[in-house]
């Protein structure tokens, strides 16, 4: 299943997404973690040093390889150069699985050990000086969207994406790729403002959205969040000595995380599982095609010089059965 963490800058979404990733890894679940935030901090939150985090390969830098691999033998795609971030899979396309070896993971992912449990970590790459004034950050997350469009995931496999702050996620169709979106909100007016934007934008697309209260200090904070977001409030997190130690670079074993926070993390997992169980693969594919056609008309056709609507395979529906379940093929654990 695919899960996104969103929220206002400074809300703690990267911290909570890293805790959730650790929680999943500790249970033995296969996990691909993706840092898609303009401020790349997920690696550090997962215990990497600044040097190790900076050495992570940037997905955008390997976009030609990603396109060529995913294109496969799809007759509707004449070349990798004709693919854009929204190009949907069709007959002959190569599909990704969470728990497999493939050239995309080999080039773009690194294995991080969390108390001995391996997690694949991928990153879009930071906004560089050469990008200033000439590039949009959404072009960097295009590689993530392309991979998600071609990824077949199962109920016991997880892709966890730390998204860019605010409502910028709606600049592409990637917000529809997730079985569950957890919006991290502080108990303040600014903290819930992003929730209102998300709720409004996502309404027409059936996006499953739950609010995770963070930095909660007492009953008044919980009451405030309940008044502002109602039944969308799932769980809350308060002060954590474990998190404070992690932020100092001295994390204790994850099993020592406070019991209340471990219970809250399990509630997130169960909510995501419930949402995945109701996934409509037909609708999932239709939304993919919808945003591809919109992007093709607005800029893609002009950029590529071809009619990108022809890339759509009308009889193709992405679903789990397209790729038979396989034995786990995790790479030998090598710290990033």
Secondary structure, 3 states (H helix, E strand, C coil): CEEEEEECCCCCHHHHHHHHHHHHHHCCCEEEEEEECCCCCHHHHCCCCHHHHHCCCEHHHHHHHHHHHHHCCCCCCCCHHHCCCCCCCCCCCCCECCCCCCHHHHHHEEEEEECCEEEEEEECCCCCHHHCCCCCHHHCCHHHHHHHHCECCCCCEEEEEEECCCCHHHHCHHHHCCCEEEEEEECCHHHHHHHHHHHHHHHHHCCCEEEEEECCCCHHHHHHHHHHHHHHEEEECCCCHHHHHHHCCCCCCHHHCCHHHHHHHHHHHHHHHHHHHCCCHHHHHHHHHHHHHHHHHHHHHHHHCCCHHHHCCCCCCCCHHHCCCCCCCCCCCCCC
